[in-house]
Amino acid sequence: MTRSASIARFGGLAVMALGLVGVLLATGWLIAAGQAKVLLIPVAAAGLLALALTQRGAFIGIFMLAAMDGLPFFDTSRHVASKITIEDVAVATLLITAVAWILFTDNHRPSRLGRMISFAGVLLSLWWTWTVARSWSGENVSLMHAASFGRDFGFFALLLVVLPYVRLTNRDIGVLLGVLTAGVCLFAVGQIVIALGIGQPGSLIHIQRTLAESGVTRVYATMTDLVTAGLAVSISACLLARQRKARLIGLPVAILLTTSTILQLTRARWIGLVVGLLLVSLWFVLTDDARIAATLRRRLMIAIGALVFVGLTVALAAPGIFSSGTIIQRITSVFTELQTGGGTVAIRETVTKTMTAYLGEKWPGGFGFLPPATHYFEGLPEGSIRDSDVGVLNAVMTMGAIGAALIYLPAVAMLIACLRRAPRQRTAPYSWLRYGGAVWIASTLVSSVTLVTFFSASGLVMTAVFLTVLAHPSVSTARQAVHMTTSVRSTPTRVLERPLTT
């Protein structure tokens, strides 16, 4: 190296060092002056832009967590304008970015399942637009207020239309699952800590409210929907994943999320998960490929044996836990409330009767998007035709039975696709997700009578992303789907068709 080159190199390093010192000094001054946000916003924006350009799976995962108020230390439920929250901005940003990916990358033709989901989104978006227009013209509600009142259904429709046309590689899917796993596990730990009274995680997780019940603190948060989905996926990994690494990761995650689900004390989730697991497991064992059925049968027996052993151990160590414990009381309260007509069952029954009485002949199309500020309905909580305790009626009251059917359509179609027998000659890296997807969809359909996973903004964003993942060729084993993903960014076809070692 010549002397002049050495001097030039030294000068460049000196300039970089001075620049770094300047950045550090400016950062320290901003933090000391209480202006950390001034620094955080551009840094975060630059980081997210880099993710959007290089790692789509991480970008989608982060913005899905933001839409569910699941980012640690950053509360996205806060309002940035009138009736607009950071969660809404996150969904809008995800949509805009997805459209940019589609427009500025190579043409991507999704799999048959992806096109099916997108078509279902088109139908729902058309019905949603008609409902907004009908609310404006027939009920004298401004277009902005009507669209805002039903924006969760609009977000769901648009995400269904757009996301299947985004090119995602196998690595993108893996990173997406990793980000969501980290987010849901962090929330579950915080929720368990609060439920058992061990401590307060502070802003590590975000909750809407809490309720003390028989010594356990119930946590109400939008992230509980992701706990249910994560539990179904982790159980699927434990039972059907061929990769040993996936099973080793899935086991502790399943234990953690099972504990979280139990401590939520939400009976509808318990019933839905049990029904979903029983029906889907029975279907896979009886109808799927012989290898998959045999593997599932063997591992289910091991899991059931482990549960029985744990149950007997707990019963011997604490004999009274199954007779007077909080969990047992919560389970038996279902039968008590049904017999006596009391508790939350009575409240839901009253609201349901009032809503159905209002519906009258409006069952097919509903009332439209009528916010209580402009149309107050006597006898309903807060005068609103939407209530978080009546599940599917949120869709029926606004968009009618037709709208509710259009919301269910992509989920039911994907459930049928997941239950379809896998081709013997082909495997995909995440084919085990078919089982978890079927369990989650079945359980959510059962619990949708009272829960709003399919009828809330956070739940619908999660549903759209989950359905997109299930339609991806790394989950599906369709030959056509594998062919379609071959591109510069996608994993070569030989990786998708290479058998995975047990």
N, C-alpha and C positions, 0 to 999 in steps of 0.2 A: 504494500500500500504506500503511495507517495505521500510526501509531507503535506502537500496541499489537500489531498483527500482526507488525511487524518485531521487536519485543521477544520475542514468542512464538516466532517462527521462529529467532531467535538462541538462545533458551533451548533449543529442541529440538536444534539443531546442537551446542550445548555438551554436552548430555546424551549425544548420540551419540558425540561425541569422547571424553568421559570414559569411556563404556562401552567404546569401542575400545581406549583406553589400558589400561583394566583387564583386558580380554581378552589384550592383548599382554603385560602384566606377568605375568598368571597363566600364560600359555603359556611365557614365558621361565623362570619359576620351576619349572614342571613338568619342562621339558627339563633344566634345571640340576640338579634333584634326581633325575634318572634315572627320572622317571615319565612318559616320553613316551607310553607305551601308554595311560595314563589319558586323555590328550588325543586320541590317535589313534583310539581305539575309538569315542567318541561322534561325532567328526567324520566318520569313515568311515561310520558307521551313518546319519548324517544325509544324507551324499552319496548313499549307495545307495538310501535311501528316496526322495530326490528323483529319482533315475534311474528307480526303479520306477514313479513317478507320471507322469513326463514323457517318458522315453525307454526303451522296453522293449528295443529292439535292443541298446543299450549295456549294459543290465542283464544280458541273457542272455549277451552276449559276455564280459563280465567274469566272470560266475559259471562259464561254461564254461571259461575260462582257469584259474580257481581250481580247478576239478575236475581239470584236467590239470597242475596245479602249474606254470602258465605265467605267473604274475604276478611281475614283477620285484621283487626285494628282499623278497618275502613268501613264505616257504616254507609251502605249504599241506599238505605231506606229514606235518607234525608231528601227534602224537597229542594230543587234548584230553581224552580219557578212554580207558578200556580198549578197544583195538581200534577206536576211532573217531577219524578224522583230520579235519583242517580241510577236506580235500577232500570227505569225506562230509557235513560240515555245509553246504558250499557246494551240493552237489546237493540236499540236503533243503530248503535255503532257496529254491533255484530252483523246486522242486516246489510248496512252500507258496505262494510268490509267484504262480506260474502259476495255481494254484487260486483265489487271491484275485482275480486279474485276471478270471477267468471268472465268478466269483460276483458281483463288484461292478461289472461293466461291462455294456453292452448285450449281449443274446444274439447270439452269433456262430455261424453255421453254416459249418463249414470246407468246402473244396472236396472233390470226390469222392476225390482222392488223399489229402487229409488224413483223411477218414473211414476210408479203407482202412488207413492207418497206425495210426490209433487202434484200429481193430478188431483189427489184428494185435497191438497192445499188450495188449488185453484178453485175447486167447487166451494170450499168453505169461505175463501176470500170473496167470491161473488155473492154468496148469501150474506156475509157480514156487510158488504158494501150496500146491498139492498136494504138491510136492516137499519143501517145508519141513515140512508136516504129516507126510508119510511118514518123513522123517528123525527127527522127534520121536517118533512112535509106534512105528516099527519098528526104529530103530537107537539109541534111548535118548540122543539128542542134544537138549539143551535148545533150545527155540524160538529163544532169543536167539542161541545159537551157530550154529544152522543158518541162520538168516536172515542173520547176519553173514558167514558163509562164502560165501553166494551173493548178497550184497547188490548186487553189480554187475549181475547179471541182473534183480533186482527194480527197481533204479533205471531200467534201460533200459526195462522194461515200463511203469512208471508215467509216464516221460517221453513215451513213445510215445502213451499214452492221453491225456495232458493237453495237451502242447504244440500239437497241431494245432487245439485249440479256443481258443487264445489269439489275440486279434485283433492282427495285426501289419500295419502300413501298409508301403507301398513304402519310405518313409523309414526305418522300423525295420529292414527287411532291409538297406538300404544301410549304415546305421550299424553293424549287426551284422557285416557283412562287413568294414567298415573296422576295427573293434576287433580282430577275429580276424587281419586282415592285419597290423596293427601288432604284435600279440603274437607271431605266428609269425615275422615278419621279425626282430624283436629276438632271439628264441631262435636263429634260424638264424645270425645274425651271431656270437653268442656261441659257438655250437657250432663254427662254422668257425674262429674264433680258437683254440679249444682244440685242434681236430683238427690244425691246421697248426703248433701250438706257438708262435703269435705272442704269446700272453699269456693271462691268466686274467681272465675277466669278473667273477669273484667271485659275489656273490648276485644279479647281474643276471639270470642264468638258474639253474635248479635241475636238477641231474643226479643220477641214482641211483648210477652208477659209470662209470669209464672203463677202457679197455683199449688199451694200446699195441700196434700191429700194423704192422710194416714201415714205421716212420717216421711213421705216422698214428695219432692218438689217437682211438679210437672212443668216442663219447659215447652212453651209454644213458640215455634220459629218456622220460617219457610224452609229451612234446610232439612227439616224432618222428612220431607218428601225424598230428598236425595239419600237419606239414611235407608229408607225402604228399598230404593233402587239399588243402592250399593250392597245391601245385604243379599238381595237376589243374585247380583253379579258375583259376589264373593263366594256364595254357596255353590254357584255354577262352576267357578274356578276350582273349588275343592273337589267337586264330584266328577267333573268331566274334562278338565284341562289336561292335555297330554304332557305339557311342559312341567317338569318338577318345580321349577322356579315359580310358576304361576300358582301352583297348589300351596307352596310354602308361604307365599305372600297372602293368598286368599284365606288361609286358616285363621291367623290372628285377626285379620280384618273382619271375618265373619263373626268371630267371638265378640269383638268389640262392638260391632253394629247390632248384634243380637242383644247384648246387654243394653245398649242405647234404646233399641226398639221396645224392650220389656219395660224399661223405666219411663218411657213416654206415657205409659198407662192409657194408650189409645186403643180401645177394644176393636174398633173397626179395622185398624191396621193388623192386629193380631189375627182376627178372623180371616181377613183377606189373604194374609201371607200363608196361613195354614191351609186354606182352601186351594190357593194357587199352587203351593208345593205338592199337595196330595194329588190334585188332578193332573198337573203337568208331569210329575214323576211317574204316575200310573200310565199316562199316555206314552211317554218315552220308553218305559220298560216293555210295554206290550206291542208297540208299533214301529219303533225306530230300528235302525240298523242293528244287527245282532251284536256287533262289537260294542257299540255305544250302550245298548240295553244291558249287556253283561257287566260292563264297567260301572254303569250307574247303579245296578242292583247290588253289586259287591260293595261299593263305597257307601251306599245308603245303609246297608246292614251294619257297616262299621260305625257310621255316624249315629245310628239309632242305638247301637250297643253302648257307645260312649255316653250318650245322653241318659240312658237308663242307669248306667253306673254312677254318673254324677248325681242324678236324682236320688238314688238309694243312699249315696254317701251323705248328701245334704239332709235327707230325712233322718238318718241315724244320728248325725251330729246335732241337728236341731229339730226334734220331733214335732214341735208345734208350728213350724213354718208353713206347712201345707194346710193347716186348719185355720190359722189366724193371721197369716202373712198378708201384706198389702196387695201383692199380685193376685193371690187367691181370692181375696175380697173383691178385687176389681173384676175378676172373671165371673164370680157368682152374682155380682150385682146386675149383670145382663139379664139373668133369669128373674131376679127380684123386681127389677124395673119393668120388665115386660108383663109380669103378673099384676103388679100394683099400679102400673101406669104412672110412676113417679120418675124423679131424676131427670137427666138430660134427654132420655127417651120421650118423656112427656112434653118437654119444651120443643123438641124437634117435631113431634106429632102435631102440636098446636100450630107451629109455623107452617108446616106442610099443608094442613087443612085450610089455613087462611089463604095460602098461595094458590092452591088448587081451586078454591072458591072464586078467587079473583080471575083465574084463567078462563073459566067458563068455556066459550067457544073459540078462544084464542090459542088453543093447544098447538095447532100446526105452526103458526108463525110467532107466537109470543107477543109481548107488549112492545118490544123494541128496546133500545138503550135509553131508558128514562131515569136519570139521576134523581134522588130524593129531593134535591134542591129545587127542582122544577115540577116533579110529580111525587107527592108524598102519599104513600099508601097506608091508610089507617090499619092498625092491628099487626103490622110487620115491624120487626126490630129496626129502629131508626127510620122507619117509613120507606125502606129500600126493598126492591124486588130481588136483591142479591143478598145472600146470607151464607157465611162460611160453614154453617151447620147442616145445610140441606143439599149439599153435593150437586147432583145433576139438575136440580130445579133452578140453579143459577143460569144454566143454559136454556132450559125450557121457558122460564119466565121472560127472558130477553129475546132469544132467537127461535123459540118454539121447539117442538119435537123435531122438526127438520134440522134446525141448527144443532141440536144435541146429537142427532144421528150423524151429522157431518163431522162433529168433533170425535165421535167414537170410531168413525169409519177407518182412518189410517191405523189406529191402534188394533182394531179387530182384524184388519187385513194383515198386519204384521204378525199378530198372534197366530193366524192360520199359516203364514209363511214359516214361522219358527217351529210350528208343530209338524210341518211337512217332513217326511222321511228324508234324511241326508243321503246323497248318492254314495254308494260304497267305494267307488274308485277315486274319489277326490276328497281332499281335506283342505281346510283353510286355517291360517294361524289362530284365529279367534272363533273357530266354529263352536267352541263350547259355550259361547255367549248366547246361542240359540235357546238353550235351556234356561239360562238366567233371564233372558228377555221374555220368554213365554211365562215364566213364574211372575215376573214383575207386572206384565200386562194383565194377566189373569187376576192377580191380587188387587190391582188398582181398579179393574172393572168391577170387582165384587164390592170394594169399599167405596166406590164412587157414589153410592146411594147417599152417603153422609159426608165423605171427605171431598175436598176441592182440588185434588191434584190435577184433574183434567179441566178445572174451571177457575184457575187462578193464574196470574201472570208468571210467577216463579215455577209452578208446576208444569205449565204448558211449554215454557222455554226448555225445561229439562226434558219433557216428553219429546219435543221436536228434535233435540240433539240425540236423544237415546234412539229414536226411530231411525234417524240418519245413520247412526253407528250400526244398528242391526241390519240395515240395507246394504252396508258396505261389503265389497267382495271378500274382505278378510274375515267376515262372519258368514256370509252366504257361500255356498259351495257350487253355485251355478256356473257352468262353463262359460256362458256368455258374459257374465259379470267379470270373471277373471280376465277375459280377453279385453274387455273395455278399459281396464285400469292400466294397461301397458302403455307407458308414456315416459317422457324424460324424468318427471318427478316421481313416478310410481315405482313400486318394487317390481322387478321382473317377474314374468309369469312363472318361471321355474321355481321361484321361492314360494309362490302360492300353492303349487301342486306338489312340492316336495313333502313326503310323509314326515310327520314329526315323531321324534323318538319319545317313548313313554318314560 
